[in-house]
Amino acid sequence: MVTIKLEDVIQQLEFANKFSRSFFNKKDSQIYVIPEEVKRYIEEDDLEDDLDDDFIPEWEQELIPIAKDIRNNPENYIEFPDQFDIHEYSIMERFCLSLNDENLREVMYSSIKGSGAFQRFKNNIYKFGIENDWYKYKEESFKEIAIEWCKHNNIQYIE
């Protein structure tokens, strides 16, 4: 069974975004982050032959073989959840509903409705002095997601 540090999984979850994808290599237990810029070089075989290395930044050139290996040998890789799988809004919502003070719970819950929800939420956690509670709750939520991801993919994790 392959092994990974739980903190490394959590880090990938925290940095998940629409501009890159992260993969765990089951063979060498390494984590690879493949930005969208690199994916475009490997998506079409015709394009690969026409690449001019002079116009590709060195950091992208280093990732192209890894991205190709991910494409050609997907059985060797496990993709980390992306920001849509993590759904931080749901974590915020659960946090708001977990608050013991009924008035605070209502204010916080209503603050995450509609446009600008993330900014209002952030402003309110500082306004009401509950930012430490939020960050602890968020950290625990990410840890739960990380553990579930490891279990689902039969990866042993080290805390």
Secondary structure, DSSP 4 states (H G I P E B T S, - for coil): --EEEHHHHHHHHHT-BTTEEEEEETTT--EEEEEHHHHHHHS-HHHHHT--GGGS-HHHHHHHHHHHHHHH-GGGEEEPP-HHHH-HHHHHHHHHHH-SSHHHHHHHHHHTSSTTHHHHHHHHHHHTT-HHHHHHHHHHHHHHHHHHHHHHTT-EEE-
